Structure formats: structure tokens, C-alpha cells
Amino acid sequence: MRYEIMFRHEPDVLTVPEAARLLRIGKNQTYELVKEGRLGAIRLGKKLIIPKPALIDFCQNEQSNLSVVPK
């Protein structure tokens, strides 16, 4: 999947809530991904911003961890 195309209309940098919305996960889980180093972020004072390329990298890297959950 071409994540660059999927996120093409999104801003170049995202807040944690914006990234969480795009990933369809909660803010706390998004902060945890940043803390674990799985999702790249930049700290500006107390605020974290997530560059769009970091979000794309995360999606591409995590694709190998996808699993199908049986019904």
C-alpha cells in the first residue's frame, strides 16, 4: 500500500491526537508508541509533534506485524 498517497492530504507535521485519529487508535496508545520508539516524534518543549514521514515509516514497518484475527 502506498502510504504516501494515503496521507497526501494530511499536514506535514501532526499532533499526537491527529496521528491517533489517522491510525484509529487512542492518544495514550500513540504516546506509548512514541515512548517505545516505534513512532518517531519531535519534542518541542512539552509538546510532541509527529512528522508525516515518521507516520508513513511506522505504517510500513508495522505492516510486517499484521495478523488476521479469526471470526
N, C-alpha and C positions, 0 to 999 in steps of 0.2 A: 504494500500500500504506500502511496506517495503522501507522506505526512506533510511535506512542504505544501502540497496542493490543498490538503485538508484544512490546514491552518492559515492559508494565504490571506484571509480577510481579518485575521487577528492582529492586535498591535505587536510591535517588535519586542516589547517587554510586558510582562504580566505580573499582577499581584498574586499572592497565594490564593485568594478567593477566586480570581479569574482562572487561574490554572486548574484549581479544583473543579470548577464548573466544566471546563473543557474535558477534563479527564473523567468527569462524572463520579468523583469521589468527594469525601468531606475535607474540610480545611485541615482538621487535625491529622488526617492521614497524609495530606500533602506536606504539612510541616514535618511529619515523620520521614517521608521520602527524602526531603532536603537534609534532615539531620543524619540520615543513613548514608548520604552521599549518592543516592540513586537518581536524584533530580537536582540538577545544577541550579544554583541561585547566587545572587549577589546581595550582600548585606549593606544597606545604606542607613547607618545609624541603627535604629530599632526596626526598620522596615526591610523586608526581603522582597527582591524582585527576581522574576524568573525570565531570562531571555528566551525568546521563541526558539532559537536553535537548541537550547537545553531541553525544552519540552519535546521537540522533534527527536532528539537523541534518546530521551527517555523512552518514548514510544517505540522507536526502532530497537533499542536494546531489550526492552521488556517483551517484545513480540516473541522472542525465543522461549519465554517462560509461560506462554499461554497454554491453558489446558482446557479441554472440553469437559464440562460438568454434565454427567448423565441426568436424565429427567427422572 
